[in-house]
Amino acid sequence: MQEPMRMVSTQDDSLEWLAYTAAKIEVSRQRARSTFFFHFATYLIANTALLAWNIYTYFVLDIPGLWALMSFVFWGIGLLIHYVIAIVLFDEWWRNDNRRISDRFRLK
């Protein structure tokens, strides 16, 4: 048989909620960082391979142009944006999300 829901919030519930929220923030922060570092590793590996291929075609096959530098620049811009959002602005985004969630619950 299912226990009826308690309507009264206690201080223990508040402390438990704060601990849960802090843990959720930390897990989300770690996920954002690991996702960014995976993106960074992919950037390095892929662009190193592209640069190696570009150098081969430039010097061995005599095909003019260093097109691999464009990949470094434009993907690098995307990587910089990812860094700013995931690492630098993480706390601000988290506060905004919590504010939106709180506003939705207050409207109901």
Steps between C-alpha positions, in 0.01 A plus 500: 500500500627842412573751774299823471691809395598743774382852445709656775859582418750456778846643547644156421321507165646843428851384583453191289376715211801732531738203502323352196517832314870546580574146378299557183688824429834326548404207275379741232819705528714186463294390198543842338875491558545144377292577190716805431825306544371224270420771242850648548670161455295437185601844372869427553494153347289591197682822424840336538393235249365767262816706533717193432294422188518863388878509546532175302289633213679836505859373496475155338214537253565870429139603563504865608316631803503445872130430545548317832562831674137595435391194697722604790358852500126435457480187712716684753240777516233240570720342763553837667123557511455153651762582765336828594154343530601174672775619731493878546124565501392171659388649833305779331321256271421275796348791697291603197370144456407477869327840482294387199401176670400687816294747297312217327412337830380832645267554204314172557 
